[in-house]
């Protein structure tokens, strides 16, 4: 029996897609297999799925619309969900996020799931487990799952695969990790956040807003929790060049966040008590290039490439230092190689920024994701890799 259309939307799922024609159909098919929809049906609740195709120069929006049409005709999801594709001309994940959160998502939604269009779910219960975990914990504002690189599923791994997986294990040892690939957030908190139009590494910005309640409190990592038995798989960067390009973009983004949050907004909020979202939205409206000039000013004051932001070359060693003695020995080669990548990427980012800040758009296509639709992935595989436990 169909749930009446007048039933309020409980959950809004936003897929933010940029040139993902090779993976969007796979991701949507994986999404429609989630038990979340059956659970909502049992409770007489509804949800919505919104694909925000932003500035795509390929067939992402067209393929998404066709795939959604087929899935809605052939699966029970149609009983509890509405779907649509928003084809936005302006490229940029920050803009797509703002549109989804503040304009496209239903005002009645209690929870917003934000996800990339190039992942597949590790278990059919991922989204429901995330939703339950979020609302079982009153302190939690956001919920994440366990990201898993596709190379962890390879029966025979290369040396680069092992290094990549070891690096991920060290990253996941940190608390309050929020990856932009997939997370859930309480809607009322998400709508207090505004992403500046030029911000990069938007998940780092959202993490800062969540853990400090909009820069009004000290850091509280307990506001982000990880759900049990929940995970997704993504295509890892397969070549040294791709890894370095990604790290370069990460360092550019972290440099921006340091200039924006640690230096600028803390000083601004000391004299202007309005909400940070209000201040940022006002700046974007008055001067669309203000953030670029802020970053350029910060970089001009930076004498050496290792001073772009605090800890730029030490964060890997801090993660490594948290490991036990046996893991330290096992992960030392990965830590050394990771440090070398960070060193080179930091210099490349500094050189790029010295020429004047501009957006950096490395290719993020995931053509290999198609092979994962035939790979059985169980809850037992939710460790970040198959060579070592992350506990």
Rosetta blueprint (number, residue, H / E / L):
1 X L
2 X L
3 X L
4 X L
5 X L
6 X L
7 X L
8 X L
9 X E
10 X E
11 X E
12 X E
13 X E
14 X E
15 X E
16 X E
17 X E
18 X L
19 X L
20 X L
21 X L
22 X L
23 X L
24 X H
25 X H
26 X H
27 X H
28 X H
29 X H
30 X H
31 X H
32 X H
33 X L
34 X L
35 X L
36 X H
37 X H
38 X H
39 X H
40 X H
41 X H
42 X H
43 X L
44 X L
45 X L
46 X E
47 X E
48 X E
49 X E
50 X E
51 X E
52 X E
53 X E
54 X E
55 X L
56 X L
57 X L
58 X L
59 X L
60 X H
61 X H
62 X H
63 X H
64 X H
65 X H
66 X H
67 X H
68 X H
69 X H
70 X H
71 X H
72 X H
73 X H
74 X H
75 X L
76 X H
77 X H
78 X H
79 X H
80 X L
81 X E
82 X E
83 X E
84 X E
85 X E
86 X E
87 X E
88 X E
89 X L
90 X L
91 X L
92 X L
93 X H
94 X H
95 X H
96 X H
97 X H
98 X H
99 X H
100 X H
101 X H
102 X H
103 X H
104 X H
105 X L
106 X L
107 X L
108 X L
109 X L
110 X L
111 X E
112 X E
113 X E
114 X E
115 X E
116 X E
117 X L
118 X L
119 X E
120 X E
121 X E
122 X L
123 X L
124 X L
125 X L
126 X H
127 X H
128 X H
129 X H
130 X H
131 X H
132 X H
133 X H
134 X H
135 X H
136 X H
137 X L
138 X L
139 X L
140 X L
141 X L
142 X E
143 X E
144 X E
145 X E
146 X E
147 X E
148 X E
149 X E
150 X H
151 X H
152 X H
153 X H
154 X L
155 X L
156 X L
157 X L
158 X L
159 X H
160 X H
161 X H
162 X H
163 X H
164 X H
165 X H
166 X H
167 X H
168 X H
169 X H
170 X H
171 X H
172 X H
173 X L
174 X L
175 X L
176 X L
177 X L
178 X L
179 X L
180 X L
181 X L
182 X E
183 X E
184 X E
185 X E
186 X E
187 X H
188 X H
189 X H
190 X H
191 X L
192 X L
193 X L
194 X L
195 X L
196 X L
197 X L
198 X L
199 X L
200 X L
201 X L
202 X H
203 X H
204 X H
205 X H
206 X H
207 X H
208 X H
209 X H
210 X H
211 X H
212 X L
213 X L
214 X L
215 X L
216 X L
217 X L
218 X L
219 X L
220 X L
221 X H
222 X H
223 X H
224 X E
225 X E
226 X E
227 X E
228 X E
229 X E
230 X E
231 X E
232 X E
233 X E
234 X E
235 X L
236 X L
237 X L
238 X L
239 X L
240 X H
241 X H
242 X H
243 X H
244 X H
245 X H
246 X H
247 X H
248 X H
249 X H
250 X H
251 X H
252 X H
253 X H
254 X H
255 X H
256 X H
257 X H
258 X H
259 X H
260 X H
261 X H
262 X H
263 X H
264 X H
265 X H
266 X H
267 X H
268 X H
269 X H
270 X H
271 X H
272 X L
273 X L
274 X L
275 X L
276 X H
277 X H
278 X H
279 X H
280 X H
281 X H
282 X H
283 X H
284 X H
285 X H
286 X H
287 X L
288 X L
289 X L
290 X H
291 X H
292 X H
293 X H
294 X H
295 X H
296 X H
297 X H
298 X H
299 X H
300 X H
301 X L
302 X L
303 X L
304 X L
305 X H
306 X H
307 X H
308 X L
309 X L
310 X L
311 X L
312 X L
313 X L
314 X L
315 X H
316 X H
317 X H
318 X H
319 X H
320 X H
321 X H
322 X L
323 X L
324 X L
325 X H
326 X H
327 X H
328 X H
329 X H
330 X H
331 X H
332 X H
333 X H
334 X H
335 X H
336 X H
337 X H
338 X H
339 X H
340 X H
341 X H
342 X H
343 X H
344 X H
345 X H
346 X H
347 X H
348 X H
349 X H
350 X H
351 X H
352 X H
353 X H
354 X H
355 X L
356 X L
357 X L
358 X L
359 X L
360 X L
361 X L
362 X L
363 X L
364 X L
365 X L
366 X L
367 X H
368 X H
369 X H
370 X H
371 X H
372 X H
373 X H
374 X H
375 X L
376 X L
377 X L
378 X L
379 X H
380 X H
381 X H
382 X L
383 X L
384 X L
385 X L
386 X L
387 X L
388 X L
389 X L
390 X L
391 X L
